[in-house]
Amino acid sequence: MEKVRYYEMLPHEIVARRRCFPVAFIPSGVLELHGEHMAVGNDALKVEKLCELAADRSGGFLFPTMWYGEPRTTGLIETAPDVGGGIGSKMKLMRLKKRKFTEKHFGMTAEQQIELYRHLIRHTLIQMNQLEMKAVIIVFGHWAMRTWAQPVVEQFNAEFSDTQALAAVENDFAPNNPKVGGDHAGKWETSYLWYLRPDCVDVSICRGREEKELVGVICDDPPQEASVELGRTACNLMVDGMVRKARELVKKARR
């Protein structure tokens, strides 16, 4: 694989690659427990690798992963009262078990936390315009974040016609395809990470256990049904979709 990580390139390498395909792929995710059999960084790790593959396949760039932004008072599985206690036990987080974290601990409301994240998205998009990227694709491994970013992306696209951006989750790039699915640490996410980052998955932990016994797993199809081949097929379809969308955005951007 050629260099695709913008932050690892020398200036002349950036200029040469940008002349061919001025597209930025930006992964975004959070730290959140995804069962006992997957790395807690799954959301970011899976889209980071997908973006890297799309950058390599298209000729674009992989930019640094955005790891933070989700309010710590809502939207994370650790904050769910019926789940957080179990996660606290598994991770041996005594504070998570004993204390209910509220907005007062953070000094701002959940909406204010989301607004900060929106400012970060706008800041990043404007930076991409300054770096003369014609297209920016932000892929959110944690799906709630796409919803919050969407209005920022729409406003940016209206203001900066020479750079066009897209906020998406991985499944958006292969819509209505039965070979691509979504869940939380079940068959689909386990298969994706197993293929993309096999060092971050240990499915043997799930064997012989029912879904209800697996903390942090929310799905219709259990992780025991996951496979590397399932992940490979789905991820290749998603990467192909990312490349197609990037080309569409480049054509749409005005020079």
N, C-alpha and C positions, 0 to 999 in steps of 0.2 A: 504494500500500500504506500502510495506517495504521501508526503506530508499533507495533512488536511487541517490540522489544528492551527488556527490563526496565530495563537499566542506562542507557537513554537517556530514560526517562520521568520526568515530574514526579510528585510524590506524588499529586495529584488524578487524574492520568491512570491511575496504577496502580490506585487504589481503584475507579475507574469500570470499568476493564477486568476487574478481578478479580471484581467483582460479577456479571459476565456469564459468565465462564468461567475459574475459578481453576486453570489448568493450566500447568505449567512444562515446556517442552521443552528438554532439555540435550544438546548435541552433545558427543561425545568422540572423540578421535583421536590420532594420533602423527605424528611426522616420520619418514618412511621412503620410500626411493626407490621409485617406481612407474614403472618404465621410464624411457626418456629423453624420452618425449613428454608426461609429465604432471607437474604440480607435486608436490613431495615432501610437501606437506601434504594430499594427496588424501583420506586417510581422514577427517580432520577437516573439510575444506572441503565434501565432498559431504554429510555429515550436518548440517553447520551450515546449509546452504541448504535441505535437506529440512525441518529443524526450523523454519526461518524461514517456509517456505511453509505448514507445518502450523499454526503459530501464527497466521498471517494468515487461513488458511481457517477455523480453529476459533474464533478470538477469544482464544486463549491468549497465553502469553509465550515469547519466546526468551531464554534465559539464556546467560551467557558460555560459550564453548567450553572444554572441558577438554582441553588439548593434551598433557599429560604423564601418565606413570604406568606405561608399559611398561618392564619391566626391560631394562636395556641389555646384559644378558648372555644373554638368551633371547627367542625369540618375534619378533624383528625380522629382516627379510631381511638386513640388514647383518651380523648375527651368524652367519649360515650360512657355514661354511668354504668351501663350493663356490661361493658367490655373492659373499661380502664382498669378495674380492680384485678381482673385476670392477667392483663398485660403487666401491671405492677408486680404481680407475683412472679411471673415468668422472667421479667427483667430485673427482679429484686430492687424495684424502685419504691422505697418506703413512702416517699412524699406523694407519689402518684396514688398510692393506696389509701393514704390517710387524709390528704388535703384535697379539697375541691378548689381548683384554680379558677378564679373569676377575673373579670375585666379589671378589677381594682389592683390586682397584682401586676398588671402590665401598664397601668397608668393611661389606658385608652380603651375605647370600645372595640368590639370586633370590626365594626364598619370603619373605624379609624385605622385599624391595622390593615384592612383591605385597601384603603385609600393610599397608605404608604406603599403597598405593593404595586398599586397602579402607577404611582409616581416612578417607581423603579422600572417598570415596563416601558413607560414613555421615555425615560432617560436612556434606556438601552436602545430603543428604536431610533431616537435622534442620533445617538452615537453611530449606529449602523449607517445612517444617511451621511454623516460626516466622513465615514470611511468608504463612501461611494459604493455601497452595496445596493444593487437594484432590487433585490428581493430579500425578505427576512421571514423565515419560518420558525416560529417558536412552538416547540412540541412539549405539551404538558403531560407528564406521567401521572400527576395527581389531577384528576379531571376537574375538580371544583375550580382550580386556578384558571382554567381556560375561560370559564364564565366571567370571572372578575376582570380578566385581561381584554376580553372581546371589545367593550366600548372604547378602550384606549387605542386598540389597533384600528378600529373604524375611524376614530378621530384623526389618528396619525395618517392614515391613507388619504383622507380628505385634504389634509394640509400639505403632505409631501408626495406629490404625484410622481416624483422621480425615484422613489423607493416605495414598493408595495409590500405590505406585511400580512401574515396570516397567523392566527392563533388556532391551534388544533391539538387534539389528542391523537394518539397513534392510530386508533381505529378509524379516524376520519379519512385516512388515506386508502382504505380498502372498504368502502361502505357497502353494506348489504351483501357481504361476501361470507358464506357459511364457514369458510376456512379461517376466518378471523373473528375473535370474540373478546369479551371483556368480563372481568370479575375482580375480586380482591383476594389474591393469593390462592386462587383455585386453579383449575386446569389450564386456563389461558395464560394468566400472568406467570404461573410457574413454568409453563412451556417456553414463554418468551425469554425469561431470564436464564433458563436452563440452556437455551441455545446461544443467547448473546453473551452471557457471563456465567459459564458453568461453574466457576470457582465460587459463585455466590449462592449456590443452591445445593441442598442436601435432601433429596426426596425420601431417602431411607428413614428420615425422622417421622414421616407420615404413615409408613407401612404398618398395617395391622391396627390402625386407629380410625375411628369414625370422625366425620367432619366436625361434629359437635364437641369433640374432645380437643380440637385444634384451635387454640386461641388466635384470633386475628384473621381467620379464614372466613370470607363471606362469598358464597358462590352457589351456583346450581350444580356445577360439575366439580367434584373434589380434586385436589391436587394429585391424588393417586392416579388420575387418568392423564396426567401430563406426559409429554414426551419431547425429546429434542427434535424429532422430525416434525411434529406438529408446530413447534416454535419456529423451525427453519422455514417451513412453507409460509406461515403467516407473516413472519418478519420480512421475507423477500417480497411479498405482495405489498406490504406497507412501505418498504423502501422504494419500490417502483413507483408507488403513488406519490411519495414525497418528491421524487425527481420530476415527475410529470407536473405536479403543482408548482414546483420551483420554476420550471420553464414557462409556465403560463404567467406567473407573476412577473418574470423578467420581460416578457412581451408586453405586459400591461403597463409597466413603468415607463413614464415619459422621460425622454432624454433631455 
